[in-house]
């Protein structure tokens, strides 16, 4: 990742929630429409290191994150944009017939993997706030013949999903991008059925960010500056009402996180983690 911000340049003295959302939406819109690489044409990599658009390179990155060759081969090219920091589908078993929600679904990679697990009697819903990503993901439905998958435009703080209609919530390196994580997890709790589960991969903060990182638009859009400490994430999940909370840092993630910024080793400040919780039965 570089600190070039292109169309996402803003006054970094103070980033409001609206500015943060605009930065993220612009960056991922560029990624969705870029034909050259997941990083767009500006050099800012956003959750991925600067590399070519060859599928083989994306797959190599995904293997580091815990995806099996079988999973990588099962999804057609164009859904895996190399934007992940883990494999949420590996965290929890998905039952046949289940309804799964993916927060910040991007081009749909994890949705299509989940669709294989839940079968034709199940349903997978992807929600993303970037119109270009939704368009790309919907095109990928046809490419993957995924009749049990749909994508909805919306913010993860305000999910376009009915109350108590989802069995499992997945997400991959997205919640850290939200300026209001309490609202994200409150919405997740709302849409889960009693007994439903949260199983996400994300990054958490291990030490205080320097001010230059915290106020840098590229770091905000690049899955760095928005990361929260483990204790804060645990507290939010508990306050919302989740039980069986588990946050497990993945120390091996340093191998890919260190490449997210060309000017500093951001693995000094963040680590990938699996984050789990359960909505009580009643």
N, C-alpha and C positions, 0 to 999 in steps of 0.2 A: 504494500500500500504506500502511496506517496501522499504528500499533503497538498497536492494540487486539487482545487475544488471545482474548477470549471464553472458550470452553471449553478453550482450549489454554494457559491461564495456568499457569505453573510458577515455582518458585524459580529465578531466573536467575543465582544466584551461580555455579552450575556445571551445565551441561547434560550429563547422561550420554547414552550412545548410546541407551539405552532411552527416555529422555525425548524425545530428538530424533525418534526414530521415531514416538512417540506424537503429538508435535506435528504432524508431517507427515501422519500417517494421519488425525488428526482434521480438519485443515484441508482435505485433499482429499476427505474424506467429506462435509464441508459443501458443497464446490463441486459434487460429483456430485449431491447431492440438492437443491440450491438451484434454484428455478424463476425466481428474479429476475435472477441474473447469475452469471458464473463466479466472482465474488468472494464469494458468499454474502451473508448478511444482516448481518455484523458490520462490514463496511467494510474488512476486511483482504483485500488483493487477491491475494496469492500468485502471483507470476510474471505478473501482468497488472495493467494500470492500472484504476482505477475507471471503469467505463463500463456502458452498458445492455446488455441481453441480445440486442439485435438482431443477427441473423446478419451483416448488412451491416457492422457495426462489427468483429466478429470477423474477417471477411474482409479488411477494410482493414488490421487489425493483421497478419494473415498475409501480406499482400502485402509489407509492410515486411520480413518475415522471409525472403522469397524464394520464396513459393508463387505459382504461376502461376494465372491465372483458371481455366484448364482443370482444375487440381487441385482448386480450391475448389468448382467446379461438380460435380465427380465424386462428392463425398461428401455424403450426406444430412445435413440439419441435426441437431445433437445430438452429433456426434462431435468437432467442433472447439470446444473450450472456451476458446480464447485463452490457453493456458498455455505456449506455446512460446517459444523464443529463437533459432530457426533452422529450417531445413528439411533434416533428415537424409537424406530420400529424394533430394535434389538433389546430395548429396555423392558418391554412388557409383551406378553403373549396376547394376540388378538384372536378372538373367537369368531367362528363362522356365524354370520348374521348380525354382527355388532355394527354399531354406528360410530364412526371415527371422525374426529374433527382435527384438522391441521391448522394451527395458528401461523399465519405468514407463510402460505404454501408455495409461493414462488411459482416456478414452472411445473410443479407437481410431482417431483421425484418421489418423495416419501408417501404422497397420496397413492401413487400407482403401486408402490410396494405394499401399502396397507390394504389396497383393494384385493390383492392376491390372497391375503390372509383372511379377510372377512367373507369372501365369496360373493356370488351373485345375490344371495339373500341379505347381504350387508350393504352398507352405504358409507362412502367416504366424502366428506365435505372439506374443501380447502377454502380458506378465507385469506385474502390479501388486499392491501389498500392501494396497490399500484395497478392502474388499468392495463398497462402494457404487459404486466406479468399475468394478469387474469386472461388476457387475450391469448398469450402464448400457451398458458396452461390448458385452455379450452381447445386449442389446436392439437395439443398433445393427447387429449382424450381420444380423438379419432385415431391418431397414430398408434396408440396403445390398446385400442378396442376396449376401453375401460367404461363400460356402460353403467357401472355402479359408482362412478365418481362425478362430482360436480364442483364447480368453483364459483364463489360468490365474492363480489367486490365489497369490502368493508374494512373498518379498523378493528384491530383485536381488542381495543378498549370498548368497542360498541359492536358486539358480534351480531350479525344478521342470522341468528339461530334461535330457535324456540327454547323456552325453559325446559329443563330436565328431558332433553331429547337426544343426548349423546352419551355413549358408554365410555369412550376413551378419548382423551385429548393428547395430541402430539404437537411438537414444535421443534424447530431446529435452528438455533442461533438467531432468534427473532425477538424474544421477549426483552432482551437487553436493549433493543432499539427503541422501546417504548419509553416516553417520558413519565408515564403513570402506571407503574407495574402493579400497584394495588388495584387499580381499576381492571387491568388485564386479568389478574387472578380472581377478582370478584366476578367478572364475566364468565370465566372458565367454570367457577363454582356454580353459577346460575344455570348454565346450559347442561351441566353433567347430571345424569340421573343419580338417584341415591345409590351408593356403592360404586359410582363411576370413578375412573382413575385419570390422573394427570401423569404423563410420562414424557418429559422433554429433555432435549440436549441444549445447553446454552453455555455462555461464559459467565464467570463470576469473578469479582475483584478480590485479589489476594493482598494487595497493599494500596495505599493512597496514590491516586494519579497525580502527576505533576500538573500544574495549572495549564501548561501548554497543551497537554493531552486532553484535559477535561473540556477545554473551550475550542478545540480544533474540530471544524465541521467534518473533515475526512475521518477523524477518529469516532465522531458520533455516528456517521453512516457506516463505519467499518467495524462494527461489533466490538468496540473497545471502550470508549468513554462512557457508554451507557451501562456498563456492567456494575452490578451491586455486590457488596460483600455477602458471603454466605449467611451470616447472622441476620442480615436485613431481609434476605429472601425467605429464610425460615420464619422470621417474625411475621412477614406479610402473609405467608401461607397459613400460619396458625391463626392470625386474626381473622382471615377470611372464613375459616372454618374447616380447612383440610386437616386430616389426621394421617397417621403413618407417613409422616414427612421424612424424606431422605434426600440429602444432597451429597453426592459423591464426586469429588474432584478427580479428574482424569489427568494424572501427572504426565502421562506420555504425550498429552496434547501440546506440550512445549515444542515438539518436533515440527509442528506446522504453524503454531501461533507466532513463533518468532519471525516468520516471513511476512506477517501482515503489515508491517510498516518498514519503509526503507531507511528511516532516520533513527529508529530506536527499537530495542528488543521489547515488544509489548508483553512477552511472556513473563517479564519481571513484575507485571501488574495484574494479569488475568490468567485464568486457567479454564479449560472446558470442564463441564460437570454434567452429570445426570441428575435431574430434579424430579422427584416423584411425590405424589400425595394422593389421598383418597377422600372422596366425599362420603361422609357417614351414611349408613343405610337409612337412618331416620333420626 
